[in-house]
Amino acid sequence: MADQIFAHPRLAAIYDVLDPDRGDLEAYAAIAVELGARTVLDVGCGTGTFALLLSGRGIDVTGVDPAGASLDVARAKPGAERVRWIHGDATGLPPMRADLATMTANVAQAIAEPDDWAGTLRGIHDALRPGGHVVFETRDPVKQAWLGWNREATHRVVEIDGVGAVETWTDLIDVSGPLVTFRGTWVFAADGQVLTSDSTLRFRERDEVEAVLAGSGYAVKEVREAPDRPGLEFVFLAQRLED
């Protein structure tokens, strides 16, 4: 199930406004160009920002996400008719032969259960053409990014047109081995409604990711640094092996 931050209509509607800096997506778009990808599967497409960026550049894009509210936002954006939107996840995709599959931001880490992660990689494998690629990022657990996930570091108030002031912050809830759980809170000044969303991310070691990819029918071609968080994340570029 999708977290409330993506699944609640009121939160999905303001997601882009509260997270406007998506400069990280240009790096993924550059990889699509580098690989000559003409068809892209965007797994965990959310409100469609990256899918629409690619489709606006002439790439055939399929976006899949389990959060219906986020897809509703995506479908309402200009140019949305150019993208094929699927409500679901990578384990139940229709037949396709994509050149590239992407999981941007926290998508890969949000698939926290090992069986779900393995199933996602298998589903992507089946959706790629032989020789196609998958690219995704995951934060280096050694850097302990969660140490900054607290109210003092994240509290802010944002004025949103048509919505009013929204107060928001993040609290770290639990760290259990590789699993990190945190809670987002949003307070809407217009009517006082308070919404929360609990999320859990799995912080995987580099060798763990490489092993799962190898066991799922991929060859790891390169591990890069994330341009927006240098030294803090791994960006995995892997290629589907021939059957």
C-alpha positions in Angstrom: 0.0 0.0 0.0 1.1 3.5 -0.7 2.0 5.9 2.1 -0.5 8.6 2.9 1.8 11.3 1.6 1.1 9.8 -1.9 -2.3 8.2 -1.4 -4.3 11.0 0.5 -5.8 13.4 -2.1 -5.1 16.5 0.0 -1.5 15.6 0.4 -1.0 14.4 -3.2 -2.4 17.7 -4.4 0.4 19.7 -2.7 3.2 17.3 -3.1 4.9 19.1 -6.0 4.6 22.5 -4.3 6.3 21.2 -1.1 9.0 19.4 -3.1 9.7 21.8 -6.0 13.4 21.2 -6.5 13.6 18.1 -8.8 17.0 18.9 -10.4 17.9 15.3 -9.7 15.6 14.3 -12.6 17.8 15.9 -15.2 20.5 13.3 -14.4 18.0 10.5 -15.1 16.9 12.2 -18.3 20.6 12.5 -19.3 21.0 8.7 -18.7 18.0 8.1 -21.0 19.7 10.1 -23.7 23.0 8.4 -23.1 21.5 5.0 -23.6 19.4 6.1 -26.6 16.2 5.0 -24.8 13.1 5.6 -26.8 10.7 3.8 -24.4 10.9 4.2 -20.6 9.0 2.6 -17.7 8.9 5.0 -14.8 8.3 2.8 -11.7 6.8 4.8 -8.8 6.0 7.7 -11.1 4.0 9.5 -8.4 2.6 12.8 -9.6 4.2 12.3 -13.0 6.9 15.0 -13.0 9.6 12.8 -14.5 7.3 10.9 -16.9 6.1 14.2 -18.3 9.6 15.6 -18.5 10.6 12.6 -20.7 7.4 12.5 -22.8 7.8 16.2 -23.5 11.2 15.3 -25.1 9.6 12.7 -27.4 10.1 9.6 -25.4 7.4 7.0 -25.1 6.7 6.7 -21.3 4.7 4.4 -19.1 4.3 5.5 -15.5 3.2 3.0 -12.8 2.3 3.8 -9.2 0.2 2.2 -6.4 -1.1 5.6 -5.2 -4.3 6.5 -7.0 -4.3 10.0 -5.7 -0.9 10.8 -7.1 -1.9 9.4 -10.4 -5.0 11.6 -10.4 -2.6 14.6 -10.0 -0.4 13.3 -12.8 -3.3 12.8 -15.2 -4.5 16.3 -14.7 -1.2 17.9 -15.8 -0.6 19.4 -19.2 0.6 16.7 -21.6 -0.6 13.9 -19.5 -2.3 12.3 -22.5 1.1 11.5 -23.9 1.9 9.1 -21.0 0.4 5.7 -20.4 -0.6 5.7 -16.7 -0.9 2.4 -14.7 -2.4 2.1 -11.2 -0.4 -0.7 -9.6 3.2 -1.8 -9.2 6.0 -3.4 -11.2 4.9 -7.0 -10.3 1.7 -6.8 -12.4 2.7 -4.9 -15.6 1.2 -5.6 -19.0 3.5 -7.0 -21.7 6.0 -4.4 -22.9 9.6 -4.1 -24.2 11.0 -0.9 -22.6 14.5 0.3 -23.3 14.9 1.7 -19.8 13.2 1.5 -16.4 13.7 4.1 -13.8 13.1 4.4 -10.0 13.9 8.0 -9.0 14.2 9.5 -5.5 13.2 7.1 -2.7 11.2 4.7 -4.8 13.7 1.8 -4.5 14.2 2.2 -0.8 10.5 2.5 -0.2 10.1 -1.1 -1.5 11.3 -2.2 1.9 10.4 -5.9 2.1 12.9 -8.3 0.5 10.2 -10.3 -1.3 8.6 -7.2 -2.7 12.0 -5.8 -3.8 12.9 -9.1 -5.6 9.4 -9.2 -7.2 9.8 -5.6 -8.4 13.2 -6.4 -10.0 11.7 -9.4 -11.7 8.7 -7.5 -12.9 11.0 -4.8 -14.3 13.2 -7.5 -15.9 10.2 -8.9 -17.7 9.1 -5.4 -18.9 12.5 -4.6 -20.4 13.7 -5.7 -23.8 16.7 -8.0 -23.7 19.7 -5.7 -23.2 17.5 -3.0 -21.7 18.6 -1.1 -18.6 17.3 -0.2 -15.2 18.6 2.8 -13.1 17.8 3.7 -9.6 19.3 5.3 -6.5 19.7 4.3 -2.9 21.3 6.2 0.0 24.5 5.0 1.5 23.6 3.7 5.0 27.0 4.7 6.3 26.1 8.4 5.9 23.0 8.0 8.3 20.8 10.5 6.5 18.1 9.9 9.0 20.0 11.8 11.7 18.6 15.0 10.0 15.0 13.8 10.0 13.7 15.8 13.0 11.4 18.7 13.5 14.2 21.2 14.3 15.8 20.5 10.9 12.7 20.1 8.7 10.0 22.5 10.1 8.7 25.0 7.7 5.5 26.9 6.7 4.6 27.2 3.1 2.0 29.4 1.5 0.2 27.6 -1.3 -2.1 29.3 -3.8 -5.7 28.2 -3.3 -4.8 26.2 -0.2 -3.3 28.7 2.3 -0.5 28.2 4.8 0.7 24.6 5.4 2.9 23.8 8.3 5.0 20.7 7.9 7.8 18.8 9.5 9.4 15.3 9.8 10.0 13.2 12.9 12.3 10.1 13.1 10.2 7.3 14.6 12.5 4.2 14.6 15.7 2.8 13.3 15.8 -1.0 13.3 18.8 -2.3 11.4 18.4 -1.3 7.7 14.8 -0.1 8.3 14.2 3.5 9.1 10.7 4.8 9.8 9.8 8.5 9.9 6.6 10.5 10.2 5.6 13.5 8.1 3.1 16.0 9.6 1.0 18.6 7.7 -1.2 21.2 9.4 -3.6 23.1 7.1 -4.2 26.6 8.5 -7.4 27.0 6.5 -9.3 24.6 8.6 -6.9 23.2 11.1 -6.8 19.7 9.7 -3.7 17.7 10.7 -2.5 14.9 8.5 0.3 12.5 9.1 2.1 9.9 7.0 4.5 7.2 8.3 7.1 5.9 5.8 9.7 3.2 6.1 12.9 3.1 3.9 15.3 0.2 3.7 19.0 1.3 3.6 20.8 -1.3 1.5 24.5 -1.9 1.4 26.1 -1.6 -2.1 27.1 -5.3 -2.2 23.5 -6.3 -1.1 22.0 -4.4 -4.1 24.6 -5.8 -6.5 23.8 -9.4 -5.3 20.1 -9.0 -5.7 20.5 -7.5 -9.2 22.7 -10.4 -10.2 20.3 -12.9 -8.9 17.4 -11.2 -10.8 18.9 -11.5 -14.2 20.9 -8.2 -14.5 24.5 -7.3 -15.0 25.6 -4.2 -13.0 27.2 -1.9 -15.6 28.1 1.0 -13.3 27.6 2.5 -9.9 27.6 6.3 -9.9 27.2 9.1 -7.4 23.9 10.9 -7.2 24.6 14.4 -8.6 22.2 16.1 -6.1 23.7 14.3 -3.1 27.4 13.6 -4.0 29.0 11.1 -1.6 25.6 10.2 0.0 24.0 7.9 -2.5 24.6 5.2 -5.0 23.0 5.3 -8.5 22.9 1.8 -9.9 22.8 1.3 -13.7 22.2 -2.4 -14.6 21.5 -4.2 -17.8 19.0 -7.0 -18.4 20.8 -10.1 -19.5 19.6 -12.2 -22.4 17.2 -15.0 -21.5 
